[in-house]
């Protein structure tokens, strides 16, 4: 299965990573640089949900 998770603006990759780490900290999930495959679906979903929530609030 192909990975379709690509950054459309390569210059924004670092900003997205900082945003993800900030959202993880806010919900209490310990992310580390690199591989995070040991996270539960609930933890990963809470990080993504927090990111979406912040993007909607900013809009």
C-alpha positions in Angstrom: 0.0 0.0 0.0 1.4 3.4 -1.0 2.0 6.1 1.5 -0.1 9.1 0.5 0.9 11.3 3.5 3.1 13.8 1.7 3.7 17.4 2.6 2.4 19.6 -0.2 4.8 22.4 0.7 8.2 20.8 1.6 9.3 24.0 3.4 6.4 23.6 5.9 7.5 20.1 7.1 9.4 21.4 10.1 6.5 23.6 11.2 4.1 20.7 10.9 6.4 18.6 13.1 6.6 21.3 15.7 2.8 21.7 15.6 2.4 17.9 16.0 4.7 17.9 19.0 2.9 20.8 20.6 -0.5 19.1 20.2 0.9 15.9 21.6 2.1 17.7 24.7 -1.3 19.4 25.2 -3.1 16.0 25.3 -0.4 14.3 27.3 1.0 11.9 24.7 4.8 11.4 24.7 6.0 11.6 21.1 9.6 11.1 20.2 11.5 12.1 17.1 11.3 9.4 14.5 9.3 6.2 14.8 6.2 6.3 17.1 4.7 3.0 16.1 4.3 2.0 19.7 1.5 4.5 20.3 -2.0 3.2 20.7 -4.7 4.2 18.2 -6.3 6.2 20.9 -3.1 8.2 21.6 -2.4 8.8 17.9 -6.0 9.8 17.3 -6.0 12.2 20.2 -2.9 14.0 18.7 -4.6 14.2 15.3 -7.8 15.4 16.8 -6.1 18.1 18.8 -4.3 19.3 15.7 -7.6 19.5 13.8 -9.3 21.3 16.7 -6.5 23.9 16.8 -6.6 24.4 13.0 -10.4 24.9 13.1 -10.1 27.4 15.9 -7.4 29.3 14.0 -9.6 29.5 10.9 
